[in-house]
Amino acid sequence: MTERVVVIGAVAAGSKAACRFKRLRQDAEVILVDADTYISYGGCGIPYYVSGDVTDEKELRSTSFHMVRDEAFFKNDKGVEAMTGTRALSIDRQNKTVRVRKSDGRETDLSYDKLMLATGTRAKNLPISGMDLENVYSVGSLHQAMAIKELVTGGQVEKAVIIGAGFIGLEMAESLADMWEIETSVVEYCSQIMPGFVSRNLSQMAQRRMEENGVTFYLNESVEAIEGTDGRVSAVKTGSRTLEADLVISAVGIAPNGELAKEAGLEVAPGGFIVVNDRMQTSDPDIYAGGDCVQVTNLITGKPGFYPLGSIANRQGRVIGTNMAGGDACFKGAVGSFVVKLFDGALAGAGLTPERACSEGFDAVGIQVSQFDRAHFYPEKEIIFLELVVDRKTRRVLGIQGFGGESSGMYARINAVAAILQYQPTVEDVSNLELAYSPPFASAMDIVNAVGNAAENYLEGRYKPVDAEAFAECWNNRDCGKYFFLDCRAEADAKPFEEKYPDIWKSIPHDQLQARINEVPKDKTLVLVCNTGVRSFEAQINLASCGITDTLNTATGVAGMKECGIRF
């Protein structure tokens, strides 16, 4: 009798698993079930479809060789039967059947030998009035994306409000403000954008980049209601203001669709995530699960995590397809790598932030550096910023984050460290990490190596940094008599500050410091300044050799402070 595999959910993980299984088992039958009529599409590309970068929704549903992934494609090209518009209602594990309801209302049972659940997620809704008004969306499907694009291309949106400053919120803010020049506001409950994913300094850099491109942020504000006129949205009311809106996008998070698994008696974790082992099997060995609906092990903490990314879903799908065909593949977990495009900027990271690491019991600190993305002598270059999260006690690297230009290769730097995070690397491993080098692409000592070196210097007591938040505190209290700012740049760069703040700012280029050491005040905390933090670190070392140790080096330098929006 022909073996049958049934896959519920046909976007990323499910489609991948079905096709992988069929390649390995041409003799078997594969049925792909999905409640939607659009299947196997690139959901992560939705913001770029709305923006106009992707001109046709079919591009999100097509292969690289321009074949639309519809029912006919799966049948003719993959040998997989795709049942679209068909909802899975229940699972009978004892009889190994799935009851489904087709679009015409008819119900039927599908028998299976192996079953996969790829039920994905649903958008969380705020418990407020107005969520059901016209032109309020969550961008949870391609259908909603198409509706939004129809509105903006039809000139029906002048003002948009986005609730939530995570991945989806920021990407949608860019898509509306950039191409369509819509007045776009983002309301975020937390005190920074991308909360939980990057440190405050990097979030400030990303926020400033978006503000320069016309996006307005309201942080530390919660939405109390969405207001409408004649059934259509007209405004968003927060605890502090009312924002006019023709379009509202709710991007306050997603939750897994674990109900089908739970009702079938499978093990489901708090929050609704389906529990799987490293072979992606559920508590029933004949039922697999993958994609955004499953719990994933964090390879740094060893604890359960949630990583709703198409990249992870596709890798899990391949593992599941292999194992359903009799193989022995494993998906051990993830470190949470991400990158998000913000106009001409790129914000990326992997692993733990300093705050998250401390909450997990590590004695963690984030060390920040700035450097050109290419060789300093190469004509086309820009300054980028990295932060390495390390454990003080063990020197273990726990995470990395960065911000730079869209074309700076930021994602490649993050990927290099992300690839080794699961192996518990030390700062020395990052310092000595071998990376491809050529002046048009990187420096001989890449910024990845530089941030490892900076972390090593910090742990050994040579480097005493002050980040943007702490620098701002020093600067705001500059008249208290405690701080003195020593500028280690060339005189031409430093003189304007020395003339403007003669009592607290002095220009001594780093190569003149030894000869002019007597000009350095010894009764103040010295805040050392240069453009990126390199020359000021040299000054910190020189001062320490002269017995002057009450110093703070401005991490990422003037460039970093300006990128964070600090003016002085």
C-alpha positions as CSV (number, residue, x, y, z in Angstrom):
1,M,0.0,0.0,0.0
2,T,1.3,3.5,-0.9
3,E,2.6,5.4,2.0
4,R,0.9,8.8,2.5
5,V,2.2,11.9,4.2
6,V,-0.1,14.8,5.0
7,V,1.3,18.3,5.6
8,I,-1.0,20.9,7.2
9,G,0.3,24.4,6.3
10,A,1.8,25.3,3.0
11,V,3.8,28.5,3.4
12,A,7.4,27.9,4.3
13,A,8.2,24.9,6.5
14,G,5.3,22.8,5.2
15,S,6.0,23.3,1.5
16,K,9.7,22.6,2.0
17,A,9.0,19.4,3.9
18,A,6.5,18.1,1.4
19,C,8.9,18.7,-1.6
20,R,11.9,17.3,0.3
21,F,10.0,14.2,1.2
22,K,8.8,13.6,-2.3
23,R,12.3,13.9,-3.7
24,L,13.4,11.2,-1.4
25,R,10.3,9.0,-1.7
26,Q,9.0,9.2,-5.3
27,D,6.8,6.2,-4.6
28,A,4.9,7.9,-1.7
29,E,1.9,10.2,-1.8
30,V,2.1,13.7,-0.4
31,I,-0.9,15.9,0.4
32,L,-0.4,19.6,1.2
33,V,-3.3,21.2,3.0
34,D,-3.8,25.0,3.6
35,A,-6.8,27.1,4.5
36,D,-5.6,29.9,2.3
37,T,-5.7,30.2,-1.5
38,Y,-2.2,31.6,-1.6
39,I,0.5,29.1,-0.7
40,S,4.3,28.9,-0.6
41,Y,4.9,32.7,-0.6
42,G,7.6,34.8,0.8
43,G,5.9,36.4,3.7
44,C,9.0,38.2,4.8
45,G,8.8,40.1,1.5
46,I,5.4,41.6,2.2
47,P,6.8,45.1,3.3
48,Y,8.8,45.3,0.0
49,Y,5.7,44.4,-2.0
50,V,3.8,47.2,-0.2
51,S,6.6,49.6,-0.8
52,G,6.7,48.9,-4.5
53,D,10.2,47.3,-4.5
54,V,8.4,44.1,-5.4
55,T,5.9,45.2,-8.1
56,D,3.6,42.1,-8.3
57,E,2.4,39.8,-5.6
58,K,3.1,36.9,-7.9
59,E,6.8,37.5,-7.4
60,L,6.4,36.6,-3.8
61,R,4.7,33.3,-4.9
62,S,7.1,32.5,-7.7
63,T,10.3,30.4,-7.9
64,S,13.6,32.0,-9.0
65,F,12.8,30.7,-12.5
66,H,9.4,32.6,-12.5
67,M,7.0,29.7,-12.0
68,V,4.1,30.6,-9.7
69,R,3.9,28.1,-6.8
70,D,0.2,27.2,-7.0
71,E,-1.7,23.9,-7.0
72,A,-0.7,23.2,-10.6
73,F,3.0,23.8,-9.9
74,F,3.0,21.5,-6.9
75,K,1.2,18.7,-8.8
76,N,3.1,19.0,-12.1
77,D,6.6,20.0,-10.9
78,K,6.8,18.5,-7.5
79,G,4.4,15.6,-7.5
80,V,2.6,17.0,-4.5
81,E,-1.2,17.3,-4.2
82,A,-2.0,20.8,-2.8
83,M,-5.4,21.3,-1.4
84,T,-5.9,25.0,-1.0
85,G,-8.9,26.7,0.7
86,T,-9.1,23.6,2.9
87,R,-9.0,23.9,6.7
88,A,-7.8,21.1,9.0
89,L,-10.4,20.7,11.7
90,S,-9.1,17.8,13.9
91,I,-6.6,15.0,14.2
92,D,-7.6,11.4,15.1
93,R,-4.2,10.0,16.2
94,Q,-5.5,6.6,17.0
95,N,-6.9,6.1,13.5
96,K,-4.3,8.3,11.9
97,T,-6.7,10.6,10.1
98,V,-7.1,14.3,9.7
99,R,-10.6,15.8,9.2
100,V,-10.6,18.7,6.8
101,R,-13.3,21.1,5.5
102,K,-13.1,22.2,1.9
103,S,-14.1,25.7,0.6
104,D,-17.5,24.4,-0.4
105,G,-18.2,23.3,3.1
106,R,-17.8,19.5,2.5
107,E,-15.8,17.6,5.2
108,T,-13.7,14.6,4.6
109,D,-11.0,12.5,6.4
110,L,-7.5,12.2,5.1
111,S,-5.6,9.2,6.3
112,Y,-1.8,9.5,6.9
113,D,1.2,7.4,7.8
114,K,3.2,10.5,8.7
115,L,1.7,13.9,9.5
116,M,3.4,17.3,9.7
117,L,2.0,20.4,11.3
118,A,3.1,23.8,9.9
119,T,0.2,25.8,11.2
120,G,2.2,29.1,11.6
121,T,1.2,32.1,13.6
122,R,-1.6,34.6,13.9
123,A,-1.3,38.3,14.7
124,K,-1.9,39.4,18.3
125,N,-4.7,41.9,18.6
126,L,-4.8,44.7,21.2
127,P,-7.7,44.5,23.6
128,I,-9.0,47.9,22.6
129,S,-11.9,49.3,20.7
130,G,-11.6,50.0,17.0
131,M,-9.6,47.0,15.9
132,D,-12.4,46.0,13.6
133,L,-12.6,49.3,11.8
134,E,-12.0,49.6,8.0
135,N,-8.4,50.2,7.1
136,V,-7.0,48.6,10.3
137,Y,-4.7,45.8,9.4
138,S,-2.1,43.4,11.0
139,V,-0.3,42.3,7.8
140,G,-0.8,38.7,8.7
141,S,-1.4,37.5,5.2
142,L,-0.7,38.3,1.6
143,H,-4.4,39.2,1.2
144,Q,-4.0,42.1,3.8
145,A,-0.8,43.2,2.1
146,M,-2.7,43.5,-1.2
147,A,-5.4,45.5,0.4
148,I,-2.9,47.9,1.9
149,K,-1.1,48.3,-1.4
150,E,-4.4,49.0,-3.1
151,L,-5.1,51.8,-0.6
152,V,-1.7,53.5,-0.9
153,T,-1.5,53.2,-4.7
154,G,-5.0,54.6,-5.0
155,G,-3.9,57.7,-3.1
156,Q,-6.3,57.0,-0.2
157,V,-3.7,57.2,2.6
158,E,-2.1,60.5,3.7
159,K,-1.4,59.6,7.3
160,A,-0.6,56.2,8.7
161,V,0.0,55.0,12.3
162,I,1.8,51.8,13.1
163,I,1.5,50.2,16.5
164,G,4.7,48.5,17.5
165,A,8.3,49.1,16.7
166,G,9.5,45.6,16.1
167,F,10.5,44.0,12.8
168,I,7.2,44.2,11.1
169,G,6.4,47.7,12.4
170,L,9.7,49.2,11.3
171,E,9.7,47.5,7.9
172,M,6.1,48.7,7.2
173,A,7.0,52.2,8.4
174,E,9.7,52.3,5.8
175,S,7.5,50.9,3.1
176,L,4.9,53.6,3.6
177,A,7.2,56.6,4.2
178,D,9.8,55.9,1.5
179,M,8.1,55.2,-1.8
180,W,4.7,56.6,-1.0
181,E,5.8,59.5,1.1
182,I,3.0,58.9,3.6
183,E,3.2,60.7,6.9
184,T,4.0,57.8,9.1
185,S,4.0,57.6,12.9
186,V,5.1,54.6,15.0
187,V,3.7,54.1,18.6
188,E,5.8,51.9,20.8
189,Y,4.9,50.8,24.4
190,C,8.6,50.3,25.4
191,S,11.3,53.0,25.7
192,Q,13.2,52.0,22.6
193,I,12.6,50.6,19.1
194,M,13.3,46.9,18.6
195,P,13.0,46.2,22.3
196,G,14.7,42.9,23.4
197,F,16.6,42.6,20.1
198,V,19.3,45.3,20.4
199,S,20.8,47.5,23.0
200,R,19.6,51.1,23.5
201,N,22.5,52.7,21.8
202,L,22.0,50.8,18.6
203,S,18.2,51.3,18.7
204,Q,18.9,55.0,18.9
205,M,21.0,54.9,15.8
206,A,18.3,53.0,13.9
207,Q,15.6,55.3,15.2
208,R,17.5,58.4,14.2
209,R,18.1,57.0,10.7
210,M,14.4,56.4,10.3
211,E,13.5,59.9,11.7
212,E,15.8,61.4,9.1
213,N,13.6,59.7,6.5
214,G,10.4,61.1,7.8
215,V,9.1,58.5,10.3
216,T,8.0,59.9,13.7
217,F,8.2,57.8,16.8
218,Y,6.2,58.0,20.1
219,L,8.0,55.8,22.6
220,N,6.7,54.9,26.1
221,E,3.2,55.3,24.9
222,S,0.4,52.8,24.8
223,V,-2.6,52.8,22.5
224,E,-5.9,53.2,24.3
225,A,-8.3,53.2,21.4
226,I,-8.6,53.3,17.6
227,E,-11.3,55.8,16.6
228,G,-13.3,55.9,13.4
229,T,-15.9,57.8,11.4
230,D,-18.6,55.9,9.5
231,G,-16.9,52.6,10.2
232,R,-13.5,53.7,8.8
233,V,-10.5,54.5,11.0
234,S,-9.8,58.2,11.6
235,A,-7.4,58.4,14.5
236,V,-5.3,56.5,17.1
237,K,-5.6,57.6,20.7
238,T,-2.7,57.0,23.1
239,G,-2.3,58.0,26.7
240,S,-0.6,61.3,25.6
241,R,-2.1,62.3,22.2
242,T,-4.5,61.6,19.4
243,L,-2.9,60.9,16.0
244,E,-4.9,61.3,12.8
245,A,-4.8,58.2,10.6
246,D,-6.2,56.9,7.3
247,L,-4.4,53.6,7.8
248,V,-3.5,51.7,11.0
249,I,-1.2,48.7,11.1
250,S,-1.1,46.7,14.3
251,A,2.3,45.1,14.7
252,V,2.3,44.2,18.4
253,G,3.5,40.6,18.0
254,I,2.4,37.2,16.9
255,A,1.2,34.0,18.6
256,P,1.6,30.4,17.4
257,N,-1.4,28.4,16.0
258,G,-1.1,25.5,18.4
259,E,-4.7,24.7,19.0
260,L,-4.9,21.8,16.5
261,A,-2.0,20.1,18.2
262,K,-3.3,20.8,21.6
263,E,-6.8,19.4,20.8
264,A,-5.1,16.3,19.4
265,G,-3.4,15.7,22.8
266,L,0.1,16.6,21.6
267,E,2.5,18.3,24.0
268,V,2.1,22.1,23.8
269,A,4.2,24.6,25.8
270,P,2.8,27.6,27.6
271,G,2.0,30.2,25.0
272,G,0.8,27.6,22.5
273,F,4.1,26.5,21.0
274,I,4.2,22.9,19.8
275,V,7.0,21.0,21.6
276,V,9.4,19.0,19.3
277,N,12.6,17.1,19.7
278,D,15.7,17.8,17.6
279,R,14.3,15.5,14.8
280,M,11.3,17.8,14.8
281,Q,9.0,15.1,16.1
282,T,6.1,16.0,18.4
283,S,5.2,13.9,21.4
284,D,3.7,11.5,18.8
285,P,6.6,10.1,16.8
286,D,4.5,9.9,13.6
287,I,3.6,13.6,13.8
288,Y,6.2,16.3,13.0
289,A,5.9,20.0,13.4
290,G,8.0,23.0,12.2
291,G,8.0,26.6,11.4
292,D,6.7,29.5,13.4
293,C,4.3,27.3,15.5
294,V,7.1,25.3,17.3
295,Q,9.3,25.9,20.2
296,V,13.0,26.2,19.4
297,T,16.0,25.7,21.7
298,N,18.1,28.8,22.2
299,L,21.7,27.4,21.6
300,I,23.2,29.9,24.0
301,T,20.9,29.5,27.0
302,G,19.6,26.0,26.3
303,K,16.1,27.3,27.0
304,P,13.1,27.3,24.8
305,G,12.8,30.2,22.3
306,F,10.7,31.6,19.5
307,Y,12.2,32.5,16.2
308,P,9.6,33.2,13.5
309,L,11.8,33.5,10.5
310,G,11.4,32.1,7.0
311,S,15.0,31.0,7.0
312,I,14.6,28.8,10.1
313,A,11.3,27.5,8.8
314,N,12.8,26.3,5.6
315,R,15.7,24.6,7.3
316,Q,13.3,22.8,9.7
317,G,11.2,21.8,6.7
318,R,14.1,20.1,5.1
319,V,14.9,18.2,8.3
320,I,11.3,17.1,8.6
321,G,11.1,15.9,5.0
322,T,14.3,14.0,5.4
323,N,13.2,12.3,8.6
324,M,9.7,11.4,7.4
325,A,11.5,9.6,4.5
326,G,13.4,7.5,7.0
327,G,16.5,9.7,7.5
328,D,18.1,10.9,10.7
329,A,18.5,14.7,10.3
330,C,18.6,17.1,13.3
331,F,17.7,20.7,13.9
332,K,19.4,21.5,17.2
333,G,18.2,25.1,17.7
334,A,19.0,28.7,16.9
335,V,20.9,31.7,18.1
336,G,18.3,34.2,16.8
337,S,20.2,35.8,13.9
338,F,18.4,38.7,12.2
339,V,18.9,41.7,9.9
340,V,16.4,44.4,9.1
341,K,16.7,47.1,6.4
342,L,15.8,50.6,7.5
343,F,15.9,52.9,4.5
344,D,19.6,53.0,3.7
345,G,20.6,51.4,7.0
346,A,20.9,47.9,8.3
347,L,20.3,46.8,11.9
348,A,21.4,43.2,12.7
349,G,22.2,40.9,15.5
350,A,22.5,37.4,16.9
351,G,22.5,35.9,20.3
352,L,21.8,37.8,23.5
353,T,21.7,41.5,24.2
354,P,23.5,42.7,27.4
355,E,20.2,43.0,29.2
356,R,18.9,39.6,28.2
357,A,22.2,38.0,29.1
358,C,22.2,39.5,32.6
359,S,18.6,38.3,33.1
360,E,19.8,34.8,32.2
361,G,22.4,34.9,35.0
362,F,25.5,35.9,33.0
363,D,27.8,38.6,34.2
364,A,27.4,40.3,30.9
365,V,28.6,43.5,29.3
366,G,28.4,45.0,25.8
367,I,31.5,46.3,24.2
368,Q,31.0,48.7,21.3
369,V,33.3,49.9,18.6
370,S,33.1,51.8,15.3
371,Q,35.2,51.5,12.2
372,F,35.1,51.9,8.5
373,D,33.4,49.0,6.7
374,R,36.2,49.0,4.1
375,A,39.9,49.8,4.1
376,H,40.4,53.4,5.3
377,F,42.2,54.3,2.1
378,Y,39.5,53.0,-0.2
379,P,37.4,55.8,-1.6
380,E,34.0,54.4,-0.9
381,K,33.5,53.6,2.8
382,E,31.4,54.4,5.8
383,I,31.6,54.0,9.5
384,I,29.7,51.1,11.0
385,F,29.1,50.1,14.6
386,L,29.3,46.7,16.4
387,E,28.6,45.6,19.9
388,L,29.9,42.3,21.3
389,V,28.2,40.9,24.3
390,V,30.6,38.9,26.6
391,D,30.5,37.3,30.0
392,R,33.1,38.9,32.3
393,K,33.7,35.7,34.3
394,T,34.3,33.2,31.5
395,R,35.2,35.6,28.5
396,R,32.5,33.7,26.6
397,V,30.9,35.6,23.7
398,L,27.1,35.6,24.1
399,G,25.9,37.9,21.3
400,I,26.7,40.5,18.7
401,Q,24.7,43.4,17.3
402,G,25.4,46.1,14.7
403,F,24.2,49.0,12.7
404,G,25.6,50.4,9.4
405,G,24.7,51.2,5.9
406,E,22.6,48.9,3.8
407,S,25.6,48.1,1.6
408,S,28.1,47.9,4.4
409,G,28.1,44.1,4.7
410,M,26.7,44.4,8.2
411,Y,24.8,41.1,7.9
412,A,28.0,39.3,6.9
413,R,29.7,40.4,10.0
414,I,26.8,39.3,12.2
415,N,26.7,36.0,10.3
416,A,30.4,35.3,10.9
417,V,30.0,35.5,14.7
418,A,26.5,33.9,14.7
419,A,27.9,30.8,13.1
420,I,30.2,30.1,16.0
421,L,28.0,31.3,18.9
422,Q,26.6,27.8,19.6
423,Y,30.2,26.6,20.2
424,Q,30.7,29.0,23.2
425,P,33.5,31.1,21.6
426,T,35.6,33.4,23.7
427,V,36.7,37.0,22.9
428,E,40.0,35.6,21.7
429,D,38.1,33.4,19.2
430,V,36.5,36.5,17.8
431,S,39.8,38.5,17.8
432,N,41.4,35.8,15.7
433,L,38.4,34.9,13.5
434,E,39.5,34.4,10.0
435,L,37.6,36.6,7.6
436,A,37.9,37.3,3.8
437,Y,39.9,40.5,3.1
438,S,40.3,42.9,0.2
439,P,40.3,46.7,0.5
440,P,37.0,47.1,-1.4
441,F,35.2,44.9,1.1
442,A,36.9,45.1,4.5
443,S,39.9,46.3,6.5
444,A,42.9,44.1,7.1
445,M,41.8,44.1,10.8
446,D,38.1,43.8,10.3
447,I,35.7,45.4,12.7
448,V,34.7,41.9,13.9
449,N,38.3,41.3,15.0
450,A,38.4,44.9,16.4
451,V,35.4,44.4,18.6
452,G,37.0,41.2,19.9
453,N,40.2,43.0,20.6
454,A,38.2,45.8,22.4
455,A,36.5,43.2,24.6
456,E,39.8,41.6,25.4
457,N,41.2,45.0,26.4
458,Y,38.2,45.7,28.5
459,L,38.3,42.4,30.4
460,E,42.0,42.9,31.1
461,G,41.4,46.4,32.5
462,R,43.1,48.4,29.8
463,Y,40.0,49.8,28.2
464,K,37.5,51.8,30.2
465,P,34.6,52.8,27.8
466,V,31.6,55.1,28.2
467,D,28.7,54.4,25.9
468,A,26.4,57.0,24.3
469,E,23.9,56.9,27.2
470,A,26.6,57.4,29.8
471,F,28.4,60.0,27.7
472,A,25.1,62.0,27.4
473,E,24.9,61.9,31.2
474,C,28.5,63.2,31.5
475,W,27.8,65.9,28.9
476,N,24.5,67.0,30.5
477,N,26.4,67.4,33.8
478,R,29.4,69.0,32.3
479,D,29.1,72.1,34.5
480,C,29.3,70.1,37.8
481,G,33.0,70.4,37.9
482,K,33.6,66.6,37.8
483,Y,34.3,66.0,34.1
484,F,36.9,67.3,31.6
485,F,36.8,66.4,27.9
486,L,40.1,65.7,26.3
487,D,39.9,65.8,22.5
488,C,42.6,63.5,20.9
489,R,41.7,64.4,17.3
490,A,43.7,66.7,15.0
491,E,43.6,70.3,16.2
492,A,41.5,71.4,13.2
493,D,38.7,69.0,14.3
494,A,39.0,69.7,18.0
495,K,39.6,73.5,18.1
496,P,35.9,74.5,17.5
497,F,34.9,72.6,20.7
498,E,37.8,73.9,22.7
499,E,36.8,77.5,21.8
500,K,33.2,76.9,22.5
501,Y,33.8,75.1,25.8
502,P,37.1,76.5,27.1
503,D,36.6,75.5,30.7
504,I,35.8,71.8,30.1
505,W,37.3,70.9,26.7
506,K,40.9,70.7,25.6
507,S,42.6,69.8,22.4
508,I,45.7,67.6,22.7
509,P,46.2,65.4,19.6
510,H,47.1,61.8,20.7
511,D,50.6,62.0,19.2
512,Q,51.4,65.1,21.3
513,L,50.0,63.7,24.6
514,Q,53.3,62.5,26.1
515,A,55.0,65.8,25.5
516,R,52.0,67.8,26.9
517,I,51.1,65.6,29.8
518,N,51.4,68.5,32.2
519,E,48.5,70.2,30.5
520,V,46.2,67.4,31.5
521,P,44.1,68.0,34.7
522,K,44.6,65.4,37.3
523,D,41.7,66.2,39.6
524,K,38.9,65.5,37.0
525,T,37.4,62.5,35.4
526,L,38.8,62.7,31.9
527,V,36.3,61.9,29.1
528,L,38.5,61.0,26.1
529,V,37.2,61.9,22.6
530,C,38.2,61.1,19.0
531,N,36.2,60.3,15.9
532,T,35.8,56.5,16.4
533,G,37.4,55.7,19.7
534,V,40.8,54.4,18.5
535,R,43.0,57.5,19.2
536,S,41.3,58.1,22.5
537,F,42.1,54.5,23.5
538,E,45.7,55.1,22.7
539,A,45.5,58.2,24.9
540,Q,43.9,56.2,27.7
541,I,46.8,53.7,27.6
542,N,49.4,56.6,27.6
543,L,47.6,58.4,30.5
544,A,47.5,55.2,32.6
545,S,51.3,54.8,32.1
546,C,51.6,58.3,33.6
547,G,49.5,57.4,36.6
548,I,46.3,59.1,35.3
549,T,43.7,56.4,35.5
550,D,40.4,58.3,36.1
551,T,39.5,58.2,32.4
552,L,36.6,57.2,30.3
553,N,37.0,56.5,26.6
554,T,34.1,57.5,24.4
555,A,33.1,54.2,22.8
556,T,32.4,54.6,19.0
557,G,33.7,58.2,19.3
558,V,32.1,61.3,18.1
559,A,30.7,59.4,15.1
560,G,28.8,57.1,17.4
561,M,27.5,59.9,19.6
562,K,26.2,61.8,16.6
563,E,24.6,58.7,15.2
564,C,22.8,58.3,18.5
565,G,21.5,61.9,18.1
566,I,23.7,63.4,20.8
567,R,24.6,67.0,20.0
568,F,27.6,68.9,21.7
